[in-house]
């Protein structure tokens, strides 16, 4: 079957390690099911995998891709929960949690195999392309907002780095949930788009906000860390799920954190139950993922280059069948 896979690890030029070509179709495995992929979305996790983060050379070649929506062996339209081993289903209770492409072949292929437990029905209201955006970036944003930040309607939230998949999801979900959302971006067009999607205002990074916020959704890391901490009200919560600009901020703001009793919470992906709730939320409210571009799988390199440069707003989706 045709697939896009990591053939080599290259920390400096990650996309150079990507190859396109034929790979073996998934083998039959007890407790697992094979899904024909209709759409898969790109994530920064794919770039990190090509750099060797979470993926060791002894596991190569590895088909990339965490997210997918498709059709299962019984003809049902489904969405995949890409965290394997979280429940023990299909792998045994002692296996550590991993995301597709770390231990098991991913979704940038015509077919993918996952534990049967990891398959959820796709709501009929969502297209395959929309559904494929949800299991990583949108699920991460959902958990950051509603589980780890614990915000309620009327609360104020700052979303750093508008344009990225998680940040865009947080803006849309926050607006739909009745939050007062502020956003930042270096790019004026992205700031304008953030407002169109529901942010009250969007600012340049580091700008003073009209008020201190209850929570910050942080995926940028070092470049925005100090601003995130300074933007919180006393007792507020900073939730971090990524560090695309680096994980060594020049100013950690420790004094402010302890004096104002701020909470810093790490957040990674989400549970199957949270994904089920997110799917229902999108189906019933009309909220839809923001799709920047849909490409055939044989142009996935182009999509990864855009992801690496930050030249996108929302999610890039690939279709194995063009």
PyMOL commands that set and color helices and strands:
alter all, ss='L'
color gray80, all
select helices_A, chain A and resi 14-17+44-51+57-59+116-118+128-132+134-148+165-176+188-197+225-230+254-259+272-285+297-309
alter helices_A, ss='H'
color red, helices_A
select strands_A, chain A and resi 2-6+18-22+32-41+62-63+69-71+77-80+83-84+98-99+111-115+119-121+156-159+180-184+201-203+213-218+232-240+263-266+291-296+315-319
alter strands_A, ss='S'
color yellow, strands_A
deselect
rebuild
show_as cartoon
